[in-house]
Amino acid sequence: MSTRQRWGIAALLLALILIMATFPMRLALAGSGATDAGVTAREVRGSVWSGELVEARLGALPLGTVRASLSPLALLGGDTELAFSRTDERLGALAGRLHGSNPRGVSDVNGTTSMSGGLGMIPVDTIRFEDATLRFDGAGKCMSASGRIQLAVSAPIAGLDLSRGLSGPLTCVGGRAQAALASQSGMERLTLSFDDSGAYRVQFAINVDRDPAMAAALAMLGFKAGSGGFVLATTGRF
């Protein structure tokens, strides 16, 4: 290869790098499949290497305004890998990666976001992620799940104080993602399972320890007596 050819190839590579570096994030997201993965935003600014998603959401989960960058190498391979981060004094820190291609989902997520509308009849306020990873294949089957989540419930349920939350690990069970959560006392347990579309099932069990007043209060809220205490089952979509 001649010197002139080598310089030509180097110039072409430099031009491609410059194009990728300045390519608008808005256009990249539109053609990357990120919308199919549940990412929306009121406004998208900047380039693929340094963008900003204003009032972003992942499904029904509000992310706030986040800094974002797409992996150019992943884009060249037809994949989507979006790194996002938020440093907000009011909302708190949040960071992770979104994968819009097979297997799609999120990885290395840390931080807190609010739960708009809670979990059906269960007044969950926030969800906290700790090194959370969730990936689904093209058929929507849970491929991998790891890390932990914590759900905070500020409103009392039949007089119970659950403000310290319920926490537990993420796993794949029967093709769905599942989180088996418990309070610090272990008297309250919540099992949350969901698919790649965000459709979830929740079973919330509370051990009343033979307290008739507590049992009556839970029954009024729709809990049913069962072998593990009083149980409330609900479904919905994130």
Residue, then its C-alpha position, 0 to 999 in steps of 0.5 A: m500500500s502506497t503512502r498516498q493510499r494510507w493517507g487516504i484511508a486515514a483521512l476517511l477514518l477521521a471523517l467518519i469519526l467526525i461525522m459520528a462525533t457530531f451526529p445529532m442524538r435526536l436522529a440517532l435515537a430515532g433510528s436506533g430502536a431506543t423508542d422500541a426499548g421504551v425510551t422517550a423524552r420531551e426534547v433531545r439535544g446534542s450529539v451521540w457522544s454528548g447528548e441530553l434527554v430532557e424529561a426522559r422516561l423509560g416506560a412509565l418510569p420518569l428519569g428526569t433530565v439525563r446526560a446520554s451518549l450512544s456507543p458509536l461502535a455499537l451503532l456501526g454493528g446495528d446495536t444500541e447501547l445508551a449510557f445515561s446519568r443524572t446528577d440532580e440534588r432534588l431527584g438524586a443520582l441515577a446512572g446506567r446503560l440501556h440496550g435496545s437490541n437483542p438482548r435488550g434491557v438495562s445494565d449497571v443501573n444505580g440510583t433512584t427514580s420515582m414510581s408514577g402511580g405506584l404498583g396498583m393498589i400498593p402505594v410505592d413511591t420510589i424504586r432504588f437500583e443497586d447494580a441492576t441488570l435486566r436483559f430480554d431476548g427477541a422473544g421477550k424471555c428474561m435472559s439475565a437478571s442481577g443486582r438488587i432493587q428497593l421499593a419505598v412505601s411512605a404511606p402507611i398500610a393499615g398502620l404499618d410503617l414501611s418507609r424503610g422499604l422492601s428490598g431483594p435480588l433480581t432474578c429470572v424465573g419462568g422467562r420473566a424478571q422477578a424481584a423477591l423483596a422483604s422488609q427489614s423485619g421480614m414480616e412483609r414480603l413482596t414478589l414482583s414479576f414482569d416481562d419485557s413490555g413492563a406488564y407486572r404481577v405483584q403479590f404482597a403478603i403481610n404476617v399479622d401475627r394473630d393481631p385481629a385489629m391488623a387483620a381487619a384493617l388489611a381485609m378492608l384494603g382488599f387483602k385476603a387471608g392466606s397461608g403466608g398471612f394476608v395477601l394482596a395481588t395486583t397487576g399493571r404495567f410500568 
